[in-house]
Amino acid sequence: MKLGIDARMLIGVWKNRGIGIYIQSLINPLKKNSYITILPRNQKVENINNISKGISFFPIWEQFILPFLINKKAFNYVLFPSITSPVFNKSHPKKIIIVYDLIFMMPFKELPISHSLYNNFGRLYRRIIAPLTFKKSNYLVTISEFTKNELSSKFNISPNKISVIPCSITDDWYVDLPTPAISKEKYFITVSGDSPSKNLERVIESFSLFVNNSTCNNFKLKIVGVAAKSQPYFMKIAHKHQIENNIVFEKFLTKLELQMLYRNAWCSLTLSLQEGFGIPVVEAMASGTPVLCSNTSSLPEVAGQYAYFANPKCIIDMSNMMIKIAKKSNIERDEIALQALKSSYRYSESKVKVKIVDFWKELGLL
């Protein structure tokens, strides 16, 4: 059996981001000689059989160069990790499409355009190509039951065609016991980005209401993952609400630095408008830190019952929950952190690997 992999997300900046890490976990159980990675010219995945040809501009490469490379090798299966795939392809390998979320399909009145032209172009491209891709796919892999249900209902796809393989975190994320609440530092952490779906503008506004509460004005909000070029935009919002001294944009962090930031935080915030999964929720829970997350999309599924929830469109609701968490007793915060830690083990690498192995066995690749 031959497997081809569109490997653009396994190189460059992507390989250490959520998408790249997820793809790597998905193919880890496979023998390296059982698949071939396919890439634009002058690009390769180290220590793997590669095919590379064509320009790297992804719509051109995906729709015109990639089909040619697939036809050349006569694969039995091809794995497409970017939600989309070639619409026209003369050969007929079975298509495996990974769908992380359907955020790109949200109406523009619910999810405004990004201030990044690249992100806006990618969103429009997926809105056009993804429905055609889903129609022609043989297998869909998604990361939550929420997205599976969305796929099934919005695109009339049989649930039997969709496999749920959640994201996972490595064992070194898990603490033996949470840092005692009494030793936590007075800051909230949010691992975000600058896309509108991450809802960072509203998070900063709600944090400003929280800070203006007389008992909470010494808290800080530490923001991880926002590119330096986008930070001034969000600092203007903080300045407008007179909380710029309470906002900290973290520089690039090593994995250990990020883990320590989680472990010492008072609370972790994941207040996105929509998420296909929400890996920061699991990272925080495994770190022994209470979580406040949105009451929408996949986040209640991932967080379970040991988290706090708020309406991500309501600044007052988010702020009130921050105040409520800040005023919880040490005993209450220790208890929910411990229970959340235990709950998060279902997303450990070893637990999720069982689902991955079962998937590849079903396809005859293991």
C-alpha positions as CSV (number, residue, x, y, z in Angstrom):
1,M,0.0,0.0,0.0
2,K,1.3,3.4,-0.9
3,L,0.5,6.6,1.0
4,G,1.3,10.1,-0.2
5,I,1.3,13.0,2.2
6,D,1.0,16.7,1.3
7,A,3.7,17.7,3.7
8,R,3.7,21.5,3.6
9,M,2.7,21.6,7.2
10,L,5.7,19.5,8.3
11,I,8.3,22.0,7.4
12,G,9.2,25.6,8.2
13,V,7.3,27.5,10.9
14,W,4.3,25.2,10.6
15,K,6.1,22.1,11.9
16,N,6.2,23.5,15.5
17,R,2.6,24.8,15.4
18,G,-0.5,23.0,16.3
19,I,-1.2,21.7,12.8
20,G,2.3,20.4,12.2
21,I,2.4,18.7,15.6
22,Y,-0.9,17.1,15.0
23,I,0.1,15.7,11.5
24,Q,3.4,14.4,13.0
25,S,1.5,12.6,15.8
26,L,-0.8,11.1,13.1
27,I,1.9,9.6,11.0
28,N,4.3,8.6,13.8
29,P,3.0,5.0,14.1
30,L,3.6,4.5,10.4
31,K,6.9,3.0,9.1
32,K,8.9,5.7,7.3
33,N,9.2,3.5,4.2
34,S,5.4,3.2,3.9
35,Y,4.8,6.8,2.8
36,I,6.2,9.5,0.6
37,T,6.0,13.3,1.3
38,I,5.1,15.6,-1.5
39,L,6.3,19.3,-1.5
40,P,7.1,22.3,-3.7
41,R,10.5,22.3,-5.2
42,N,13.6,22.8,-3.0
43,Q,11.6,21.7,0.1
44,K,11.9,18.4,1.9
45,V,11.2,16.6,5.2
46,E,14.5,15.3,6.6
47,N,15.1,11.5,6.6
48,I,11.9,10.8,4.6
49,N,11.3,9.9,0.9
50,N,10.3,13.1,-0.8
51,I,8.9,14.3,-4.1
52,S,9.3,18.0,-4.7
53,K,8.4,20.1,-7.7
54,G,6.7,23.4,-8.6
55,I,6.2,26.9,-7.0
56,S,5.3,27.2,-3.4
57,F,2.3,29.5,-3.8
58,F,-0.2,27.1,-2.2
59,P,-3.4,27.4,-4.4
60,I,-1.3,27.1,-7.6
61,W,0.7,24.2,-6.2
62,E,-2.2,22.4,-4.7
63,Q,-4.6,22.6,-7.7
64,F,-2.1,22.2,-10.6
65,I,1.3,20.8,-9.5
66,L,0.1,18.4,-6.7
67,P,-2.3,16.4,-9.0
68,F,0.6,15.8,-11.4
69,L,2.8,14.5,-8.7
70,I,0.1,12.3,-7.3
71,N,-0.6,10.8,-10.7
72,K,3.1,10.1,-11.2
73,K,3.3,7.8,-8.2
74,A,0.0,6.0,-8.3
75,F,-0.7,6.2,-4.6
76,N,-3.4,4.1,-2.9
77,Y,-4.1,6.9,-0.4
78,V,-3.2,10.6,-0.2
79,L,-3.3,12.5,3.1
80,F,-4.3,16.2,2.8
81,P,-3.7,18.0,6.1
82,S,-4.8,21.5,5.0
83,I,-8.6,21.0,4.8
84,T,-8.5,21.4,1.0
85,S,-7.2,19.2,-1.8
86,P,-7.0,19.2,-5.7
87,V,-10.5,19.6,-7.1
88,F,-9.5,17.9,-10.4
89,N,-7.3,14.8,-10.4
90,K,-7.2,12.2,-13.1
91,S,-5.9,9.4,-10.8
92,H,-8.1,8.0,-8.1
93,P,-6.2,7.5,-4.9
94,K,-8.4,7.5,-1.9
95,K,-8.4,10.9,-0.2
96,I,-7.9,11.4,3.5
97,I,-8.8,15.0,4.5
98,I,-7.9,16.5,7.9
99,V,-10.5,19.0,9.1
100,Y,-9.5,20.9,12.2
101,D,-12.5,23.3,12.2
102,L,-14.9,25.1,10.0
103,I,-14.1,28.6,11.2
104,F,-13.5,29.7,7.6
105,M,-17.2,29.0,6.9
106,M,-18.5,31.4,9.5
107,P,-20.5,34.4,8.1
108,F,-18.5,37.6,7.9
109,K,-21.1,39.3,10.2
110,E,-20.2,36.8,12.9
111,L,-16.5,36.6,12.3
112,P,-15.1,39.9,10.8
113,I,-12.3,39.9,8.2
114,S,-8.7,39.8,9.6
115,H,-6.3,42.7,9.3
116,S,-4.0,40.1,7.6
117,L,-4.5,40.0,3.8
118,Y,-2.9,36.5,3.8
119,N,-5.4,35.2,6.4
120,N,-8.3,36.7,4.4
121,F,-7.2,35.1,1.2
122,G,-6.8,31.7,2.8
123,R,-10.3,32.0,4.3
124,L,-11.9,32.8,0.9
125,Y,-9.9,30.0,-0.8
126,R,-11.1,27.5,1.7
127,R,-14.7,28.7,1.5
128,I,-14.7,27.9,-2.2
129,I,-12.5,24.7,-2.3
130,A,-13.3,22.9,0.9
131,P,-16.9,22.0,0.1
132,L,-15.7,20.5,-3.2
133,T,-12.9,18.7,-1.3
134,F,-15.3,17.2,1.2
135,K,-17.6,15.9,-1.5
136,K,-14.7,14.0,-3.2
137,S,-13.1,12.7,-0.1
138,N,-13.1,9.1,1.0
139,Y,-12.2,9.7,4.7
140,L,-12.4,12.7,6.9
141,V,-10.4,13.0,10.1
142,T,-11.4,15.7,12.6
143,I,-10.3,16.6,16.0
144,S,-13.6,16.9,18.0
145,E,-17.1,15.5,18.0
146,F,-18.3,19.1,17.6
147,T,-16.5,19.5,14.2
148,K,-17.7,16.0,13.2
149,N,-21.3,17.1,13.8
150,E,-20.8,20.3,11.9
151,L,-19.3,18.5,8.9
152,S,-22.2,16.0,8.9
153,S,-25.0,18.6,9.2
154,K,-23.6,21.4,7.0
155,F,-22.3,19.2,4.2
156,N,-24.6,16.2,4.4
157,I,-21.7,13.8,5.0
158,S,-22.4,10.5,6.5
159,P,-21.0,10.3,10.1
160,N,-19.5,6.9,9.2
161,K,-17.1,8.7,6.8
162,I,-15.8,10.9,9.6
163,S,-13.2,9.7,12.2
164,V,-12.5,11.7,15.4
165,I,-8.9,11.7,16.5
166,P,-8.4,14.5,19.0
167,C,-5.3,16.5,19.6
168,S,-2.9,15.3,22.2
169,I,-0.1,16.6,24.4
170,T,3.1,14.9,25.4
171,D,3.6,13.4,28.9
172,D,6.0,16.2,29.9
173,W,3.1,18.6,30.1
174,Y,1.6,16.7,33.1
175,V,2.5,17.8,36.6
176,D,2.3,15.4,39.5
177,L,0.4,17.9,41.6
178,P,-0.8,21.4,40.7
179,T,1.1,24.3,42.2
180,P,-0.9,25.3,45.3
181,A,-3.2,28.1,44.7
182,I,-1.6,30.2,47.5
183,S,1.6,30.1,45.5
184,K,0.1,31.2,42.2
185,E,1.1,34.5,40.7
186,K,-1.5,37.2,39.9
187,Y,-1.7,37.0,36.2
188,F,-3.9,35.4,33.6
189,I,-2.4,33.7,30.6
190,T,-4.0,33.5,27.1
191,V,-2.3,31.6,24.3
192,S,-3.8,33.4,21.3
193,G,-3.2,34.7,17.9
194,D,-4.2,37.7,15.9
195,S,-7.0,36.1,13.9
196,P,-10.6,37.4,14.6
197,S,-11.7,34.0,15.8
198,K,-9.3,34.2,18.8
199,N,-11.4,37.1,20.1
200,L,-8.4,38.9,21.6
201,E,-10.0,42.4,21.3
202,R,-12.9,41.4,23.5
203,V,-10.6,39.5,25.9
204,I,-8.6,42.7,26.4
205,E,-11.7,44.8,26.9
206,S,-13.2,42.3,29.4
207,F,-9.9,42.2,31.2
208,S,-10.0,46.0,31.5
209,L,-13.4,45.7,33.3
210,F,-11.8,43.1,35.5
211,V,-8.8,45.3,36.3
212,N,-11.1,48.2,37.1
213,N,-12.6,46.2,39.9
214,S,-10.8,47.6,43.0
215,T,-9.7,44.1,44.2
216,C,-8.3,43.0,40.9
217,N,-6.2,46.0,39.7
218,N,-2.9,44.3,40.4
219,F,-3.5,41.4,37.9
220,K,-1.7,41.2,34.6
221,L,-2.7,39.5,31.3
222,K,0.2,37.7,29.7
223,I,-0.5,37.1,26.0
224,V,1.4,34.3,24.1
225,G,1.5,33.7,20.4
226,V,0.7,37.1,18.8
227,A,3.3,38.2,16.2
228,A,5.3,41.3,17.0
229,K,3.9,43.1,14.0
230,S,0.3,42.7,15.3
231,Q,1.0,43.6,18.9
232,P,0.8,47.4,18.5
233,Y,-2.8,47.0,17.2
234,F,-3.8,45.3,20.5
235,M,-1.8,47.6,22.6
236,K,-3.9,50.5,21.2
237,I,-7.0,48.7,22.6
238,A,-5.3,48.3,26.0
239,H,-4.2,52.0,25.9
240,K,-7.8,53.0,25.1
241,H,-9.0,51.3,28.2
242,Q,-6.0,52.5,30.3
243,I,-4.6,49.1,31.1
244,E,-1.4,49.0,29.0
245,N,0.6,48.5,32.2
246,N,-1.4,45.3,32.9
247,I,-0.8,43.8,29.4
248,V,2.4,41.7,28.7
249,F,3.1,40.3,25.2
250,E,5.5,37.4,25.8
251,K,8.4,36.9,23.4
252,F,9.0,33.6,21.8
253,L,9.0,30.9,24.5
254,T,10.6,27.6,24.7
255,K,8.3,24.7,25.6
256,L,9.6,24.7,29.1
257,E,9.1,28.4,29.5
258,L,5.5,28.1,28.3
259,Q,4.9,25.2,30.7
260,M,6.2,27.3,33.6
261,L,4.1,30.2,32.6
262,Y,1.0,28.0,32.6
263,R,1.9,26.4,35.9
264,N,2.3,29.6,37.8
265,A,-0.7,31.4,36.4
266,W,-3.8,32.2,38.4
267,C,-6.0,31.2,35.5
268,S,-5.8,30.4,31.7
269,L,-8.1,32.1,29.3
270,T,-9.3,30.5,26.0
271,L,-12.2,32.7,25.0
272,S,-12.3,32.2,21.2
273,L,-15.4,32.7,19.2
274,Q,-14.9,29.2,17.7
275,E,-12.4,26.4,18.1
276,G,-12.1,23.0,16.4
277,F,-10.4,21.8,19.6
278,G,-8.5,24.2,21.8
279,I,-5.2,22.7,22.8
280,P,-4.4,25.6,25.3
281,V,-7.3,24.3,27.4
282,V,-5.6,20.9,27.7
283,E,-2.2,22.4,28.3
284,A,-3.5,24.5,31.1
285,M,-5.4,21.6,32.7
286,A,-2.3,19.4,32.5
287,S,-0.3,22.2,34.1
288,G,-2.7,22.3,37.1
289,T,-4.1,25.7,36.3
290,P,-7.8,26.6,36.3
291,V,-9.4,27.4,32.9
292,L,-11.9,30.0,31.8
293,C,-13.1,29.2,28.3
294,S,-15.9,29.9,25.9
295,N,-19.2,28.2,26.3
296,T,-19.4,27.6,22.5
297,S,-18.1,25.3,19.8
298,S,-15.7,22.4,20.9
299,L,-14.5,24.0,24.1
300,P,-17.1,22.6,26.5
301,E,-16.4,19.2,25.0
302,V,-12.7,19.5,25.6
303,A,-12.7,21.2,29.0
304,G,-15.4,19.0,30.5
305,Q,-17.0,19.8,33.8
306,Y,-13.8,21.0,35.5
307,A,-13.6,24.5,34.0
308,Y,-15.3,27.9,34.1
309,F,-17.3,29.1,31.1
310,A,-18.4,32.5,29.7
311,N,-20.1,33.8,26.6
312,P,-17.2,35.0,24.3
313,K,-19.4,37.7,22.7
314,C,-20.3,39.2,26.0
315,I,-17.6,41.4,27.6
316,I,-19.5,41.7,30.8
317,D,-20.0,38.0,31.2
318,M,-16.3,37.3,30.6
319,S,-15.3,40.0,33.0
320,N,-17.7,38.8,35.7
321,M,-16.3,35.3,35.4
322,M,-12.7,36.6,35.8
323,I,-13.8,38.4,39.0
324,K,-15.5,35.3,40.3
325,I,-12.4,33.2,39.7
326,A,-10.1,35.8,41.3
327,K,-12.2,35.7,44.4
328,K,-12.4,31.9,44.7
329,S,-10.8,30.5,47.9
330,N,-7.5,28.7,47.6
331,I,-9.3,25.4,48.5
332,E,-11.8,25.8,45.7
333,R,-9.1,26.6,43.1
334,D,-6.9,23.7,44.3
335,E,-9.8,21.3,43.9
336,I,-10.9,22.3,40.4
337,A,-7.2,22.4,39.3
338,L,-6.7,18.8,40.6
339,Q,-9.9,17.5,39.0
340,A,-9.0,19.2,35.7
341,L,-5.6,17.7,35.7
342,K,-7.1,14.2,36.1
343,S,-9.6,14.9,33.4
344,S,-6.9,16.0,30.9
345,Y,-5.2,12.6,30.8
346,R,-7.7,11.5,28.2
347,Y,-5.8,13.8,25.8
348,S,-2.4,12.4,26.6
349,E,-0.2,11.1,23.7
350,S,-0.5,7.5,24.8
351,K,-4.3,7.6,25.0
352,V,-4.8,9.3,21.6
353,K,-2.2,7.0,20.0
354,V,-4.7,4.1,20.4
355,K,-7.2,5.9,18.1
356,I,-4.5,6.7,15.6
357,V,-3.3,3.1,15.4
358,D,-6.9,1.9,15.0
359,F,-7.5,4.3,12.1
360,W,-4.4,3.2,10.1
361,K,-5.2,-0.5,10.8
362,E,-8.7,0.1,9.3
363,L,-7.0,1.4,6.1
364,G,-4.6,-1.5,6.0
365,L,-1.5,0.7,6.5
366,L,-0.5,-0.9,9.8
